[in-house]
């Protein structure tokens, strides 16, 4: 609410004890106009009958008399906002008027971290979800700094013991509600452990049509051997994967194990719901083979609590996920969450010890590359205060691109810059 604040908080039907409640503290404000809700954090301070506060952009003053609260504030030449609310169950609920618009008003106190925080939670999933959506009730509430140890089924819904726990299509573990996360924030997810928990994986024996010329794709499908088996065996002790039933020419072919998560995402923007095969600004089915143990992922928050989903474990995957699936398997996962308040990236980002990685997700490879480059440029602009020409000199010499995904509903290109190249730059 970057606007003039002239707020009237009227407390009605309160007993004497309620009317004397100290309003000092941190509050979250919701202003809803039809199906659109604005979220703001407000800090209130009460001294006797005097009340003051700020929402980060507006400072305001007021008074408390006869059970009524009046607040006045100003920011630029924006419209007045007048609020009338009453205390209901520890919340302020009522209406707000801004210009000629009548809005629903709600304010509630921010939850305080428990005294024993940060905590480590062991979560045993009972069900798995095949959509990214803010309408799914959270399975666990956690605070920034908390760690969660859990596991996921594979893309077909099978767990580590070979038990079918869900239909296929990348069933997800979660969602996890992060206390204090609001739209406009950045959710930080540290992948502490991404470990294989079984010795088998499934895959496909066909390259997706989006990665081939139409003629070759048609020819390849016609000549595909009917008895080819593309299941894999995982040797965790030796750190390699091999076909479980290889053809004669591939009997010595092995792949280094590189466990990763194909899906990491939050509830999408605009109250939308997407199948877990989709990807977008919210993350989702990004299928980037560097989403491994030791990586930190940055996701924009679009819904209160962020609502974090993860799953779609891969034992290994080449760039682009060319066959439409990687070495699909179940996974043991441990992660820690943090929160950057009041700042949201243009799209998902990640980093490890070697690289900064900025994601570009769009309807074509060209657009995805443009989005990835812009995402990285914005990141360097924010952290190093570089001007456009300085950014051009850095990215023109240090940029690397990975084609992460070419077979899902959107293309995914990752812009990657080594931290070694950025080390000489002052922050």
Beta strands, then each sheet from edge to edge (+ up, - down):
strand 1: 4-10
strand 2: 25-33
strand 3: 36-47
strand 4: 50-54
strand 5: 59-65
strand 6: 68-74
strand 7: 80-88
strand 8: 91-98
strand 9: 101-109
strand 10: 120-122
strand 11: 131-133
strand 12: 140-143
strand 13: 147-152
strand 14: 172-179
strand 15: 186-196
strand 16: 200-201
strand 17: 232-235
strand 18: 240-243
strand 19: 254-256
strand 20: 260-265
strand 21: 273-275
strand 22: 279-280
strand 23: 283-284
strand 24: 296-300
strand 25: 308-314
strand 26: 331-340
strand 27: 349-351
strand 28: 355-362
strand 29: 400-405
strand 30: 411-418
sheet 1: 1+ 6- 5+ 4- 3+ 2- 9+ 8- 7+ 1+
sheet 2: 10+ 13+ 26- 15+ 24- 27+ 28- 30+ 29-
sheet 3: 11+ 21-
sheet 4: 12+ 14+ 25- 20+ 23- 22+
sheet 5: 16+ 17- 18+ 19-
end
